[in-house]
Amino acid sequence: MARADGILAVFDRMAEQLRFPEPEHPHYYLMAARLHAYSEADRWALVVETVGYNPRAANVVNVLHRLGDSIVGIEDDEVWHHNRVDNFLDLFEEQPWPPRYRQVPIIVRGRPLLVDAATTIRPEELFRLLVPEHRDLLLADETELRHLVPADLPRVLRLDDWHHVALRVQPPSAERERRRRQHEILARHTPPEQRVPFEVRPSDVETYRQIAEVLATADPAHYRPTAPPNTHWSNWPMSGAL
């Protein structure tokens, strides 16, 4: 089996490259999230989905981050994007600004979905109304997941909500080391209750340490969170802020 510290190193490397999933991504108004852990013998994969409204892409986009090791034909750190709304351009009147909802069905993956909402509703608020009833339609189906993960690799854990801590990671460099040393010097003169860590990496977060143990052992019993889940969109008000 893989070692948990090696799996955490992959998580941290993705974070250094700004490719680890973040619920509060500034380009996406978060709507839903889901995590899938796969493991067997010397193979493992983690797929984290974040669904959100992306104004720049003019769609609701499911972003799938795939992390893994020792799986032939698949890179360790790939990201996929799936647009979910088929008729986005038909939903809003562009003039006058801001856009007004035309109160027509939203077609998601070929299915027309009726939403009872005012014409003045903001787009991100409109699309979030889909989540309670149609969450699974917005997230990846098994075919999409198995495009990223071999069909013979068993899923050992799936989470619809978990505890995430906003990451703060810098790639290795001489400048990073200079700032780290400066931070350590300043921290010596700061009361312990006021100290802020120089970085927050996935390996610093209980959730991802436990998930690494699950992946290393193929045993979901290692996932025993002590912090409450917080990946509901309401907990990340700055998502989509840019």
C-alpha positions in Angstrom: 0.0 0.0 0.0 1.0 3.6 -0.5 2.2 5.5 2.6 0.0 8.3 3.9 2.9 10.8 4.0 3.5 10.2 0.3 -0.1 10.9 -0.5 -0.1 14.1 1.6 3.0 15.1 -0.4 0.9 14.9 -3.6 -1.8 16.9 -2.0 0.7 19.6 -0.9 2.3 19.7 -4.4 -1.1 20.3 -6.0 -1.7 23.1 -3.5 1.7 24.7 -4.3 0.6 24.8 -8.0 -2.8 26.3 -7.0 -4.5 23.2 -8.3 -5.9 21.8 -5.0 -9.7 22.2 -4.9 -10.9 25.3 -3.0 -14.6 25.8 -2.2 -14.0 29.6 -2.1 -12.5 29.8 -5.6 -12.9 33.4 -6.8 -14.1 32.5 -10.3 -17.0 30.2 -9.2 -20.0 30.8 -7.1 -20.0 27.6 -5.2 -23.1 25.4 -5.5 -22.2 21.9 -4.5 -19.2 19.7 -3.7 -18.4 16.0 -3.5 -15.3 13.9 -2.7 -14.5 10.4 -4.0 -11.6 8.3 -2.6 -10.5 5.1 -4.5 -7.9 2.7 -3.2 -6.5 -0.8 -3.7 -3.1 -2.4 -3.1 -0.5 0.1 -4.5 -3.0 2.3 -6.4 -5.1 5.3 -5.2 -7.0 8.2 -6.6 -8.9 11.1 -5.2 -11.5 13.0 -7.2 -12.9 16.2 -5.7 -15.8 17.9 -7.5 -16.8 21.6 -7.0 -19.9 22.8 -9.0 -20.4 26.5 -9.3 -21.7 29.2 -11.5 -18.8 30.8 -13.5 -19.8 34.1 -15.1 -16.7 34.1 -17.3 -17.5 30.7 -18.7 -21.2 31.7 -18.9 -22.3 28.4 -17.4 -22.6 26.2 -14.4 -19.4 24.3 -14.4 -18.5 21.1 -12.6 -14.7 21.2 -11.9 -13.2 17.8 -11.2 -9.8 17.7 -9.6 -8.1 14.3 -9.9 -5.2 13.4 -7.7 -3.6 10.0 -7.8 -0.5 7.8 -8.1 0.6 4.8 -10.0 -2.3 4.7 -12.4 -1.1 4.1 -16.0 -2.2 6.6 -18.6 -3.5 9.2 -16.2 -1.5 12.2 -15.0 -1.3 12.7 -11.2 -2.7 16.2 -11.2 -5.3 16.8 -13.9 -8.4 19.0 -13.8 -11.5 18.5 -15.9 -14.4 21.0 -16.5 -18.0 20.0 -17.5 -20.6 22.6 -18.4 -24.0 21.6 -17.1 -26.5 24.1 -18.5 -27.5 23.4 -22.1 -29.5 26.6 -22.8 -27.6 29.2 -20.8 -28.0 31.9 -23.5 -31.8 31.5 -23.4 -32.2 32.1 -19.7 -31.5 35.9 -19.4 -32.4 39.1 -21.0 -29.2 41.0 -21.4 -30.7 44.5 -21.5 -31.2 46.3 -19.3 -28.3 45.4 -17.0 -28.3 43.4 -14.8 -29.7 40.5 -16.7 -33.2 39.4 -16.0 -34.3 35.8 -15.8 -36.8 34.9 -18.5 -38.5 32.3 -16.2 -38.0 29.5 -18.7 -36.9 26.0 -17.8 -33.2 25.5 -17.2 -32.0 22.5 -19.3 -29.4 20.5 -17.4 -27.9 17.6 -19.3 -30.9 17.4 -21.5 -33.5 17.7 -18.7 -35.7 20.8 -18.5 -35.9 21.9 -14.9 -38.6 24.4 -13.7 -37.5 26.9 -11.2 -39.9 29.2 -9.4 -37.9 32.5 -9.2 -38.4 36.2 -9.8 -37.1 37.8 -13.0 -34.8 39.9 -10.9 -33.0 37.0 -9.2 -29.2 37.0 -9.5 -27.8 34.2 -11.7 -25.9 32.6 -8.9 -29.0 32.6 -6.6 -31.1 31.1 -9.4 -28.7 28.2 -10.0 -28.3 27.5 -6.3 -32.1 26.8 -6.3 -31.3 23.7 -8.4 -29.2 22.1 -5.7 -31.6 20.7 -3.2 -33.6 18.6 -5.7 -31.1 18.2 -8.6 -27.7 18.0 -6.9 -26.8 14.6 -8.5 -27.6 15.9 -11.9 -25.1 18.7 -11.5 -22.4 16.4 -10.1 -20.5 13.8 -12.1 -22.1 10.5 -13.0 -20.2 7.2 -12.9 -19.2 7.4 -16.6 -17.5 10.8 -16.0 -15.8 9.6 -12.9 -14.5 6.4 -14.5 -13.0 8.5 -17.3 -10.7 9.7 -14.6 -10.3 6.6 -12.5 -9.9 3.0 -13.7 -13.1 0.9 -13.6 -11.3 -1.8 -11.4 -10.2 0.6 -8.7 -12.8 0.4 -5.9 -14.3 3.5 -4.3 -13.7 3.3 -0.5 -15.2 6.6 0.6 -17.6 9.3 -0.8 -18.4 12.5 1.0 -21.0 15.1 0.2 -19.8 17.4 2.9 -16.6 17.7 4.9 -14.5 20.1 6.8 -12.2 22.3 4.6 -9.8 24.9 5.8 -8.9 27.7 3.4 -5.4 26.9 2.2 -2.5 29.3 2.1 0.5 27.8 0.2 3.5 29.2 -1.6 5.6 27.2 -4.1 9.2 26.5 -2.9 11.6 29.4 -3.7 14.3 31.5 -2.1 11.7 34.2 -1.6 9.4 31.8 0.2 12.2 30.8 2.6 13.1 34.5 3.3 9.4 35.2 4.1 9.2 32.1 6.3 12.2 33.1 8.3 10.9 36.6 8.7 7.5 35.2 9.8 9.2 33.0 12.5 11.1 36.0 13.8 7.9 38.1 14.1 6.0 35.3 15.6 8.3 35.2 18.6 7.1 38.6 19.6 3.4 37.8 19.1 1.2 36.3 21.9 0.4 32.6 21.1 -3.3 33.2 20.8 -2.7 35.8 18.1 -0.2 33.9 16.0 -1.2 33.1 12.4 0.6 30.1 10.7 2.9 31.1 7.8 1.1 28.5 5.6 -1.8 26.2 5.7 -1.3 23.1 3.5 -3.6 20.1 3.0 -1.2 18.1 5.2 -2.0 20.6 8.0 -5.7 19.9 7.8 -7.2 17.0 9.8 -9.7 16.1 7.0 -7.0 15.5 4.4 -4.6 13.7 6.8 -7.4 11.3 7.6 -8.3 10.9 3.9 -4.7 10.1 3.2 -4.9 7.3 5.7 -8.0 6.0 4.0 -6.3 6.0 0.7 -3.1 4.4 2.1 -5.1 1.6 3.7 -8.3 1.3 1.6 -10.1 1.4 5.0 -12.8 4.1 5.4 -12.7 3.7 9.2 -9.7 6.0 9.3 -12.0 8.9 8.4 -13.2 10.1 11.9 -13.6 13.9 11.6 -13.8 16.0 14.8 -14.7 19.3 13.1 -18.1 19.9 11.6 -18.6 19.8 7.8 -18.5 23.1 6.1 -18.4 22.7 2.3 -22.0 23.9 1.8 -21.9 27.0 -0.4 -23.3 29.2 2.4 -20.0 28.8 4.3 -17.9 30.3 1.6 -19.4 33.8 0.9 -16.4 35.0 -1.1 -16.6 32.3 -3.8 -17.1 33.9 -7.1 -15.9 37.3 -5.8 -13.8 38.2 -8.8 
